[in-house]
Amino acid sequence: MSNVSILGAGSWGTALSILLGKKGCSVRLWDRNMERLSEMESTRENKRYLPNVKLPENIKFDSDIMDCIKDADAVVLGVPSHAVRDVCAAIKDDIKNGQIIISIAKGIENNTYMRMSQVIESLIPQCTVCVLSGPSHAEEVSRSMPTAVVSSSPQRTAAEYVQDLFMTPDFRVYTNPDIIGVELGGALKNIIALAAGICDGLGSGDNTKAALMTRGLAEMTRLGVAMGADMFTFAGLTGIGDLIVTCTSSHSRNRKAGYLIGKGMPVGEAVRKVKMVVEGIKTTKAAYELSKINNVNMPITEELYGILYKGKDVRRVVYELMTREKTIEMHEIEEIASKEKKGWKMA
């Protein structure tokens, strides 16, 4: 079986360690928090992120990142998106030509606007990058609840290698060549999940959330297509699938943070209360700026940016979104696929 190194012992990195450990792989898990690693080694449990889930004995722990990756067939980058650049810089000289690096972080780098695979490739050009993404809460994967995700890479052999590596009877992996769409879907849905949480905090109902998710998906697709993605990727697991689970689940850290903001809690306090990285906050800023650069209309993202970064009143935002100028629902899709979609005949 494969030797896999996982860098980052947060909830998702730990859950994938458990999955691979149960499958019989040799897993080495690194984290910069040595106290956490020591506790996990002694208790065989990640008490902070995945309490009451036992870690298989074939998961070993490393506080030395170089020692962790030295014999790896594949390296999983399980650190938050804002830490990906620093970790890549630390390991770049020890990655072999063609070695597969699997990105599982969902975000867009602020200032550079790079997707995570682009950050990795810019620092480790000799590696082969693959992205693993989709609707997959760590709490459920660690307990072997049926889950489906997507493996994406410009190289089909790499995507299929990762598919085979992670595939189990409880964890189904599809492949998709559209790495741009897969990464953007995974990142942008966190914006809509924050907004969904705010709606919940305000006491809005199912109608509100259905409208928000549907129009949020339209925004995600518009920006994705402008950046080179296939629009149909957003109809799949890393688009609508990830959007559903992140906007509706009690496990969703972005929805939790949004809920607290909707209840009136300041943004910084809400993030501290969640006690986990809320990727959607940084992603909102990056997506807002990208929408301006690419001349893409993203009203939900723009209004959420106003809440997070300008202190805009949440109830005022809802009013402004609902009273925008009237328009055709599928206007943006008509522009994208005008040759294929039947529209109204012009008088």
Secondary structure, DSSP 8 states (H G I E B T S, - for coil): --EEEEE--SHHHHHHHHHHHHHT-EEEEE-S-HHHHHHHHHHSEETTTEEEEE--TTEEEES-HHHHHTT-SEEEE-S-GGGHHHHHHHHGGG--TT-EEEE----B-TTT--BHHHHHHHH-TTSEEEEEESS--HHHHTTT--EEEEEE-SSHHHHHHHHHHH-BTTEEEEEES-HHHHHHHHHHHHHHHHHHHHHHHHT--HHHHHHHHHHHHHHHHHHHHHTT--GGGGGSIIIIIHHHHHHH-TT-HHHHHHHHHHTT--HHHHHHHHTS--HHHHHHHHHHHHHHHTT---HHHHHHHHHHHH---HHHHHHHHHTS----TTHHHHHHSTTTS------
